[in-house]
Amino acid sequence: MLYFVFIPFVILTSVLLCTSLTSYPIIYLSAVREQEAARK
């Protein structure tokens, strides 16, 4: 019974980690580009 609660939780956590790890650099790069554009 515990597996039915544990396995989806692990999958959800791993998916959230993957999406955050891939989206964070994109957000960071876009912020850096905006700062460089604001300096010029």
N, CA, C and O atoms as a Maestro MAE file, in Angstrom:
{
 s_m_m2io_version
 :::
 2.0.0
}

f_m_ct {
 s_m_title
 :::
 protein
 m_atom[160] {
  # First column is atom index #
  i_m_mmod_type
  r_m_x_coord
  r_m_y_coord
  r_m_z_coord
  i_m_residue_number
  s_m_chain_name
  s_m_pdb_residue_name
  s_m_pdb_atom_name
  i_m_atomic_number
  :::
  1 25 0.841 -1.207 0.000 1 A "MET " " N  " 7
  2 3 0.000 0.000 0.000 1 A "MET " " CA " 6
  3 2 0.875 1.256 0.000 1 A "MET " " C  " 6
  4 15 0.528 2.258 -0.625 1 A "MET " " O  " 8
  5 25 1.994 1.199 0.694 2 A "LEU " " N  " 7
  6 3 2.862 2.379 0.772 2 A "LEU " " CA " 6
  7 2 3.469 2.703 -0.591 2 A "LEU " " C  " 6
  8 15 3.704 3.868 -0.913 2 A "LEU " " O  " 8
  9 25 3.722 1.657 -1.394 3 A "TYR " " N  " 7
  10 3 4.342 1.876 -2.709 3 A "TYR " " CA " 6
  11 2 3.444 2.720 -3.617 3 A "TYR " " C  " 6
  12 15 3.930 3.538 -4.398 3 A "TYR " " O  " 8
  13 25 2.127 2.510 -3.506 4 A "PHE " " N  " 7
  14 3 1.197 3.246 -4.363 4 A "PHE " " CA " 6
  15 2 1.229 4.743 -4.071 4 A "PHE " " C  " 6
  16 15 0.876 5.552 -4.930 4 A "PHE " " O  " 8
  17 25 1.652 5.114 -2.866 5 A "VAL " " N  " 7
  18 3 1.786 6.530 -2.519 5 A "VAL " " CA " 6
  19 2 3.211 7.004 -2.790 5 A "VAL " " C  " 6
  20 15 3.425 8.153 -3.178 5 A "VAL " " O  " 8
  21 25 4.174 6.125 -2.588 6 A "PHE " " N  " 7
  22 3 5.587 6.507 -2.652 6 A "PHE " " CA " 6
  23 2 6.072 6.673 -4.083 6 A "PHE " " C  " 6
  24 15 6.764 7.641 -4.399 6 A "PHE " " O  " 8
  25 25 5.710 5.728 -4.954 7 A "ILE " " N  " 7
  26 3 6.211 5.748 -6.338 7 A "ILE " " CA " 6
  27 2 5.750 6.999 -7.104 7 A "ILE " " C  " 6
  28 15 6.590 7.651 -7.724 7 A "ILE " " O  " 8
  29 25 4.459 7.366 -7.092 8 A "PRO " " N  " 7
  30 3 4.052 8.597 -7.788 8 A "PRO " " CA " 6
  31 2 4.732 9.834 -7.214 8 A "PRO " " C  " 6
  32 15 5.044 10.768 -7.952 8 A "PRO " " O  " 8
  33 25 4.963 9.849 -5.905 9 A "PHE " " N  " 7
  34 3 5.629 10.979 -5.262 9 A "PHE " " CA " 6
  35 2 7.059 11.115 -5.760 9 A "PHE " " C  " 6
  36 15 7.523 12.225 -6.021 9 A "PHE " " O  " 8
  37 25 7.763 9.992 -5.894 10 A "VAL " " N  " 7
  38 3 9.140 10.003 -6.397 10 A "VAL " " CA " 6
  39 2 9.166 10.462 -7.856 10 A "VAL " " C  " 6
  40 15 10.026 11.250 -8.249 10 A "VAL " " O  " 8
  41 25 8.226 9.968 -8.649 11 A "ILE " " N  " 7
  42 3 8.157 10.359 -10.062 11 A "ILE " " CA " 6
  43 2 7.866 11.855 -10.174 11 A "ILE " " C  " 6
  44 15 8.490 12.553 -10.974 11 A "ILE " " O  " 8
  45 25 6.926 12.343 -9.380 12 A "LEU " " N  " 7
  46 3 6.570 13.758 -9.416 12 A "LEU " " CA " 6
  47 2 7.754 14.625 -9.005 12 A "LEU " " C  " 6
  48 15 8.008 15.664 -9.614 12 A "LEU " " O  " 8
  49 25 8.482 14.196 -7.965 13 A "THR " " N  " 7
  50 3 9.638 14.960 -7.503 13 A "THR " " CA " 6
  51 2 10.730 14.996 -8.561 13 A "THR " " C  " 6
  52 15 11.337 16.041 -8.795 13 A "THR " " O  " 8
  53 25 10.981 13.862 -9.197 14 A "SER " " N  " 7
  54 3 12.025 13.812 -10.229 14 A "SER " " CA " 6
  55 2 11.640 14.664 -11.433 14 A "SER " " C  " 6
  56 15 12.492 15.328 -12.024 14 A "SER " " O  " 8
  57 25 10.357 14.648 -11.800 15 A "VAL " " N  " 7
  58 3 9.897 15.470 -12.926 15 A "VAL " " CA " 6
  59 2 10.036 16.949 -12.589 15 A "VAL " " C  " 6
  60 15 10.473 17.742 -13.424 15 A "VAL " " O  " 8
  61 25 9.664 17.321 -11.367 16 A "LEU " " N  " 7
  62 3 9.793 18.717 -10.952 16 A "LEU " " CA " 6
  63 2 11.254 19.146 -10.931 16 A "LEU " " C  " 6
  64 15 11.580 20.262 -11.336 16 A "LEU " " O  " 8
  65 25 12.135 18.265 -10.461 17 A "LEU " " N  " 7
  66 3 13.567 18.574 -10.442 17 A "LEU " " CA " 6
  67 2 14.094 18.759 -11.856 17 A "LEU " " C  " 6
  68 15 14.848 19.695 -12.122 17 A "LEU " " O  " 8
  69 25 13.703 17.877 -12.759 18 A "CYS " " N  " 7
  70 3 14.178 17.969 -14.150 18 A "CYS " " CA " 6
  71 2 13.703 19.261 -14.794 18 A "CYS " " C  " 6
  72 15 14.474 19.936 -15.475 18 A "CYS " " O  " 8
  73 25 12.437 19.610 -14.583 19 A "THR " " N  " 7
  74 3 11.909 20.820 -15.208 19 A "THR " " CA " 6
  75 2 12.555 22.065 -14.612 19 A "THR " " C  " 6
  76 15 12.834 23.020 -15.336 19 A "THR " " O  " 8
  77 25 12.796 22.067 -13.304 20 A "SER " " N  " 7
  78 3 13.420 23.233 -12.673 20 A "SER " " CA " 6
  79 2 14.874 23.365 -13.109 20 A "SER " " C  " 6
  80 15 15.365 24.474 -13.321 20 A "SER " " O  " 8
  81 25 15.569 22.224 -13.243 21 A "LEU " " N  " 7
  82 3 16.973 22.261 -13.662 21 A "LEU " " CA " 6
  83 2 17.104 22.737 -15.104 21 A "LEU " " C  " 6
  84 15 18.095 23.379 -15.452 21 A "LEU " " O  " 8
  85 25 16.126 22.434 -15.943 22 A "THR " " N  " 7
  86 3 16.207 22.863 -17.341 22 A "THR " " CA " 6
  87 2 15.684 24.284 -17.521 22 A "THR " " C  " 6
  88 15 16.159 25.004 -18.399 22 A "THR " " O  " 8
  89 25 14.715 24.700 -16.705 23 A "SER " " N  " 7
  90 3 14.132 26.031 -16.871 23 A "SER " " CA " 6
  91 2 14.965 27.105 -16.171 23 A "SER " " C  " 6
  92 15 14.973 28.254 -16.613 23 A "SER " " O  " 8
  93 25 15.659 26.760 -15.100 24 A "TYR " " N  " 7
  94 3 16.435 27.756 -14.355 24 A "TYR " " CA " 6
  95 2 17.541 28.392 -15.188 24 A "TYR " " C  " 6
  96 15 17.661 29.617 -15.174 24 A "TYR " " O  " 8
  97 25 18.362 27.620 -15.918 25 A "PRO " " N  " 7
  98 3 19.398 28.246 -16.755 25 A "PRO " " CA " 6
  99 2 18.805 29.141 -17.841 25 A "PRO " " C  " 6
  100 15 19.396 30.164 -18.185 25 A "PRO " " O  " 8
  101 25 17.644 28.769 -18.384 26 A "ILE " " N  " 7
  102 3 17.003 29.584 -19.418 26 A "ILE " " CA " 6
  103 2 16.566 30.921 -18.824 26 A "ILE " " C  " 6
  104 15 16.769 31.969 -19.438 26 A "ILE " " O  " 8
  105 25 15.968 30.890 -17.634 27 A "ILE " " N  " 7
  106 3 15.543 32.118 -16.961 27 A "ILE " " CA " 6
  107 2 16.767 32.971 -16.623 27 A "ILE " " C  " 6
  108 15 16.742 34.193 -16.774 27 A "ILE " " O  " 8
  109 25 17.836 32.317 -16.165 28 A "TYR " " N  " 7
  110 3 19.057 33.032 -15.795 28 A "TYR " " CA " 6
  111 2 19.684 33.697 -17.012 28 A "TYR " " C  " 6
  112 15 20.097 34.855 -16.949 28 A "TYR " " O  " 8
  113 25 19.756 32.960 -18.125 29 A "LEU " " N  " 7
  114 3 20.353 33.510 -19.347 29 A "LEU " " CA " 6
  115 2 19.530 34.679 -19.879 29 A "LEU " " C  " 6
  116 15 20.093 35.673 -20.338 29 A "LEU " " O  " 8
  117 25 18.216 34.573 -19.823 30 A "SER " " N  " 7
  118 3 17.369 35.666 -20.304 30 A "SER " " CA " 6
  119 2 17.533 36.900 -19.419 30 A "SER " " C  " 6
  120 15 17.510 38.025 -19.917 30 A "SER " " O  " 8
  121 25 17.700 36.697 -18.106 31 A "ALA " " N  " 7
  122 3 17.906 37.819 -17.193 31 A "ALA " " CA " 6
  123 2 19.247 38.490 -17.469 31 A "ALA " " C  " 6
  124 15 19.349 39.717 -17.434 31 A "ALA " " O  " 8
  125 25 20.275 37.689 -17.744 32 A "VAL " " N  " 7
  126 3 21.598 38.241 -18.049 32 A "VAL " " CA " 6
  127 2 21.542 39.044 -19.348 32 A "VAL " " C  " 6
  128 15 22.147 40.111 -19.448 32 A "VAL " " O  " 8
  129 25 20.822 38.533 -20.334 33 A "ARG " " N  " 7
  130 3 20.699 39.253 -21.612 33 A "ARG " " CA " 6
  131 2 19.983 40.578 -21.408 33 A "ARG " " C  " 6
  132 15 20.355 41.584 -22.013 33 A "ARG " " O  " 8
  133 25 18.959 40.587 -20.561 34 A "GLU " " N  " 7
  134 3 18.227 41.829 -20.301 34 A "GLU " " CA " 6
  135 2 19.131 42.852 -19.617 34 A "GLU " " C  " 6
  136 15 19.068 44.042 -19.925 34 A "GLU " " O  " 8
  137 25 19.970 42.391 -18.689 35 A "GLN " " N  " 7
  138 3 20.897 43.299 -18.004 35 A "GLN " " CA " 6
  139 2 21.911 43.874 -18.988 35 A "GLN " " C  " 6
  140 15 22.220 45.065 -18.937 35 A "GLN " " O  " 8
  141 25 22.431 43.032 -19.884 36 A "GLU " " N  " 7
  142 3 23.398 43.504 -20.878 36 A "GLU " " CA " 6
  143 2 22.747 44.510 -21.828 36 A "GLU " " C  " 6
  144 15 23.376 45.489 -22.229 36 A "GLU " " O  " 8
  145 25 21.493 44.266 -22.183 37 A "ALA " " N  " 7
  146 3 20.779 45.184 -23.069 37 A "ALA " " CA " 6
  147 2 20.501 46.508 -22.354 37 A "ALA " " C  " 6
  148 15 20.520 47.568 -22.979 37 A "ALA " " O  " 8
  149 25 20.244 46.444 -21.050 38 A "ALA " " N  " 7
  150 3 19.960 47.660 -20.287 38 A "ALA " " CA " 6
  151 2 21.228 48.502 -20.122 38 A "ALA " " C  " 6
  152 15 21.146 49.728 -20.061 38 A "ALA " " O  " 8
  153 25 22.391 47.863 -20.049 39 A "ARG " " N  " 7
  154 3 23.650 48.602 -19.895 39 A "ARG " " CA " 6
  155 2 23.967 49.428 -21.143 39 A "ARG " " C  " 6
  156 15 24.473 50.546 -21.048 39 A "ARG " " O  " 8
  157 25 23.663 48.862 -22.308 40 A "LYS " " N  " 7
  158 3 23.978 49.565 -23.569 40 A "LYS " " CA " 6
  159 2 22.978 50.677 -23.845 40 A "LYS " " C  " 6
  160 15 23.088 51.369 -24.857 40 A "LYS " " O  " 8
  :::
 }
 m_bond[159] {
  # First column is bond index #
  i_m_from
  i_m_to
  i_m_order
  :::
  1 1 2 1
  2 2 3 1
  3 3 4 2
  4 3 5 1
  5 5 6 1
  6 6 7 1
  7 7 8 2
  8 7 9 1
  9 9 10 1
  10 10 11 1
  11 11 12 2
  12 11 13 1
  13 13 14 1
  14 14 15 1
  15 15 16 2
  16 15 17 1
  17 17 18 1
  18 18 19 1
  19 19 20 2
  20 19 21 1
  21 21 22 1
  22 22 23 1
  23 23 24 2
  24 23 25 1
  25 25 26 1
  26 26 27 1
  27 27 28 2
  28 27 29 1
  29 29 30 1
  30 30 31 1
  31 31 32 2
  32 31 33 1
  33 33 34 1
  34 34 35 1
  35 35 36 2
  36 35 37 1
  37 37 38 1
  38 38 39 1
  39 39 40 2
  40 39 41 1
  41 41 42 1
  42 42 43 1
  43 43 44 2
  44 43 45 1
  45 45 46 1
  46 46 47 1
  47 47 48 2
  48 47 49 1
  49 49 50 1
  50 50 51 1
  51 51 52 2
  52 51 53 1
  53 53 54 1
  54 54 55 1
  55 55 56 2
  56 55 57 1
  57 57 58 1
  58 58 59 1
  59 59 60 2
  60 59 61 1
  61 61 62 1
  62 62 63 1
  63 63 64 2
  64 63 65 1
  65 65 66 1
  66 66 67 1
  67 67 68 2
  68 67 69 1
  69 69 70 1
  70 70 71 1
  71 71 72 2
  72 71 73 1
  73 73 74 1
  74 74 75 1
  75 75 76 2
  76 75 77 1
  77 77 78 1
  78 78 79 1
  79 79 80 2
  80 79 81 1
  81 81 82 1
  82 82 83 1
  83 83 84 2
  84 83 85 1
  85 85 86 1
  86 86 87 1
  87 87 88 2
  88 87 89 1
  89 89 90 1
  90 90 91 1
  91 91 92 2
  92 91 93 1
  93 93 94 1
  94 94 95 1
  95 95 96 2
  96 95 97 1
  97 97 98 1
  98 98 99 1
  99 99 100 2
  100 99 101 1
  101 101 102 1
  102 102 103 1
  103 103 104 2
  104 103 105 1
  105 105 106 1
  106 106 107 1
  107 107 108 2
  108 107 109 1
  109 109 110 1
  110 110 111 1
  111 111 112 2
  112 111 113 1
  113 113 114 1
  114 114 115 1
  115 115 116 2
  116 115 117 1
  117 117 118 1
  118 118 119 1
  119 119 120 2
  120 119 121 1
  121 121 122 1
  122 122 123 1
  123 123 124 2
  124 123 125 1
  125 125 126 1
  126 126 127 1
  127 127 128 2
  128 127 129 1
  129 129 130 1
  130 130 131 1
  131 131 132 2
  132 131 133 1
  133 133 134 1
  134 134 135 1
  135 135 136 2
  136 135 137 1
  137 137 138 1
  138 138 139 1
  139 139 140 2
  140 139 141 1
  141 141 142 1
  142 142 143 1
  143 143 144 2
  144 143 145 1
  145 145 146 1
  146 146 147 1
  147 147 148 2
  148 147 149 1
  149 149 150 1
  150 150 151 1
  151 151 152 2
  152 151 153 1
  153 153 154 1
  154 154 155 1
  155 155 156 2
  156 155 157 1
  157 157 158 1
  158 158 159 1
  159 159 160 2
  :::
 }
}
